[in-house]
Amino acid sequence: MLTCRYDWLGLRPGDRVLDLGCGAGRHAFEAARRGAHVVACDLDLAELKDVRGLFGAMADAGELTADSGSGVAVNGNALSLPFPDATFDRIIASEVMEHIPDDAGAASELFRVLRPGGTMAVTVPSWLPEQICWALAEEYHAPHVPGGHVRIYSEAVLRRRLRDAGFKPGAAHHAHALHSPYWWLKCAVGTTNDEHPLVQAYLKLLIWDIAKAPFVTRFADRMLNPVLGKSLVLYSEKRA
């Protein structure tokens, strides 16, 4: 399940890509499949171990070769990235900025490691769905949960944060409208209550949608995204 659009990012084979806050690696794996040389970076060593293992499995299966994309996993902090200036052609920072108290510092580091003329996709939880989650459950966000969300972004605030760091923000879109009700259900019944029948039923719907991509759910997702999309995606450029 991808959140950013690689054609909007301008991804090309051979690009050097940073996936900051890579988590399980969904964006990193797809970028590597498209021929990019990817650095998947995260604070969580357990996640990175799994990402490193899957990169190895992709190479063993012939999905990544010496003539195509590649991937490595690196432990790093968004406020002090372990890379020289202008290292990357593209950056993906998906669902990470809302976790960082000093998001201005993180934006400045992203600007530093992106080359002039490079592009970046930042995704954060959308304002309206996130407001509902915060209202339904205190344990959804910080300080009630360690590492939880520390702020709610509007598009205007995110644009201003990136502009202040030196970026030129451009196009934006929303994604994953069908996922918003799932998180509202989770917040309503308890964020750790994964066995609740309504949560289980809706999760089965989401898995079916991801696996089969039927017209009815894909159409509903597209129509609802502008209002209920769980994620806001903003694309920016570092001026040459």
Disulfide bonds with the S-S distance in Angstrom:
none
